């Protein structure tokens, strides 16, 4: 009887382990896919996983089958060698490649429509051109699109002689132009910061403009600029901050409830330590009054932070990462503890003040203003590391439609690395009933993929860690792409080459 009980217990344990186990499938690697390439995971199309690769001057598409074998690899021959920026917009049956390149002193922005197998469905379409000066930055075009992908916008921001010029062109899903605008405004790059342009499902765009009293202070004024298609002038909504100050502003569009959600960390007049979360909710049609809330972080939350100093400093290195809207008009907000330390010399540590007050982190430099979601190729000629990166705790907050904090929680982690942060931070997987947070932990100098989820009531569940049966793979979870309800593609490095791992999470 005892033997039967022991066998039954073992069977139950094995079944529970198997039910929680995750499936990892690695892609085959190619020697030319070295650590210096640029890449972007485009998603799943026609049962193939599509990855864009930029190897030196070559622009390639790789199609992986369900076993992550390369089913097809093709070069984008229509893309000129001097192309320096490419964006992709994917649909179930086709996708667009929007690219910009320079010829002499002219920047061209064009688009090509491809089938889900990568075949051209037409000639390149001309979207816009700009003539630039000798010393002007040539990365001037940006692409954004609505959540339903029925509206696409190409825009450019140029600054000259303290004047900021914003030009937008709105297209439908067939790239037929619907609207265009041109605005010229005075601009002080030491006091004013413009945020990224976002596009709602109706074709209206929104962006933030924040202003400081002077270069060294935090933001004390915020405007939300929005414009609907066909309207001559943009609407400017001033959000009152009373005696509070804020820093980096993040805007989220809630298309279901027709609102714009504005978030930032705020300070009192001393402007020294983060006190809590500032939130404003604006009716997208400018009909209802603005909702504003200052949610103070309670001491109970501060005590959960993995911080060695006094609790009042606990949130000073946190930055907002993502807002996930809810059907009831509320939203879930995530933030992360992020900082840098110089390994050369002394008293040269990076902190939030250097980030906020850096004059080069401004409205028209989108490649510097959000250095979070991009892969950074490691320079092999840099022998001595000069920076140490820290990515620590994840803060998760839930606010209702009235901007009241329903609950708050912390996912504890400690991560650091020298020279590169490609293997740090986290990615999130929205499974509907819960949101997973995937990140790397070190165990005996080996990578272990941790998986914790947050339920709608704020409860945190730790899943079994993902342990690869293969040796030598280093995962980069913050660059992962969700391609299914419980399926993600995580890039990784294997023997100095880039590979991609398909991870399927069991229910």
C-alpha positions, 0 to 999 in steps of 0.5 A: 500500500505504501508503495502504491501511494508513493507511485501515485504521488510521483505520478501526480507530481510528474503530471503537475510538472508537465502541465506547467512545463514550457516548450522551447524551440530554437531556430537554426543559426547562420554565420552571417547573423552575428552580434552586429546585425540589426533585427526586428521580429515582425510576427506570425504570418501564414503559419510562418514566423517572420524576422527582418534582418539588416546585415551590413548593407543587406536587408533580408526577410527570414521565414521560419516554420513551426520547428524554427527551421528557415523555410525561406530567406530573401533579400529586399532587392528594392531597398537601396543600399543607403537606406537607414530606416525601415518600418513594418506594418503587418496584416493577416494577408500582407504587410508594408515596408516603409523605408527612407533613404538619402540620394544627394541632399534629398531624403525619400520616404517610400513604401512597398506592399508585400504578400505574407510570403514576402512577394512584391504586390506592386511597385514602390509607392512614393510617400514624401521627400525632403531636402536637407542641409549638409549637417542636418540629421537625415533620420527625419521620418517616423511612422505610426499607425492606429491600433486597428491598423486602418490608419497610417501616418508618416510624420517629420519633425524638423528644428531650425532657428528655434522654430519647430516644423511638424508635417503629417500625412495620413493614409488609409490601409491602402496607402491612399492619402486622407489628410495632411498638415503642416505646423510651425511653432517657436521652440526652446530646446532647453525648456520644451519637450515634445512626445511621440505622435500617437494615432487613434482609430479615427485618424486623429493624432495626439502628442504631449508638450511639456515645459520647464521653468529652466533647464535644470528643473522638472516639468511644471506645465503640460499641454496635450495637442490633438487634431482630427482629420479635416480640422484646420487647427489642432486643439491644445488642452492645458492640464493643470498641475497646481503646485506639483511637478512631473517628469517624463510623460507617457500618453496611451490611447484607449480606443474602446472608451475614446480617451487619451490617458496621460501618465507621469511620476510627480513631485512636490515643490521640493522636486527631489523625490518621486511622491506618486503617479500623476494621471490625466484622462482626456475625452478624445472628442474634448466633450467631457471635463478632464479627470486628474488624479495624484495617487500617492505611493503608500509606505506599504508599497515603498517597503516592497521595493528592493532598495538599500536606502531610505524609503523616500528615495525608493521610486527615484529610478523608476520609469514608466514602461507600458500602459494596458487599457481595460474594458471598463475604462481603467488601465494597468501600468508597469514601471521599472527601476533602471539606472546606470553606473560609470565604470571609468572614473568616479562621481559619474553615475547616471540617474533620472536627473541626467536622463530628464535634463539631457538636452539631446533627449528631446522631442525630435530625437526619437532614437535617443528619447526611448532607449529601451526597446532596441537591440544594441549591437556590441562593439567588438573593438571596445575591450574595456566595459565603461558602463554598468546597467541596472534593471531591478524591480517591476512596479504594477499599478491598477487604476479604475475609470475614475483614476483611483488606485485599485491595487499596487504590487511589486515583482522583485528582481535584481539584474545588472550587466557590464557594457550591454543591457541586451539581456536585462529588463523584461517583456510582458505577455498579455494572456487575457486573464493574466499578464505574464512578466518574463525576465532573466535570472542568474543561477550558477552563472547560467540563465534561467527564464523567470515567469511571473504573472499578475491577475486582475485582482493584483495577485502575483503568481510565480510559474516554474522557471524555464530551463533550456535543455540546450547549452550556450543560449543567452536570452534577450527577453525585453526584445521578445515579441508576442505572436500568439495568445501564449506564444512568444519569440525571444531573440538570443545569442548562441556562439556569437550569432543571433538566434530566435527561440519560440516559447509556448506557455502552457495554460 
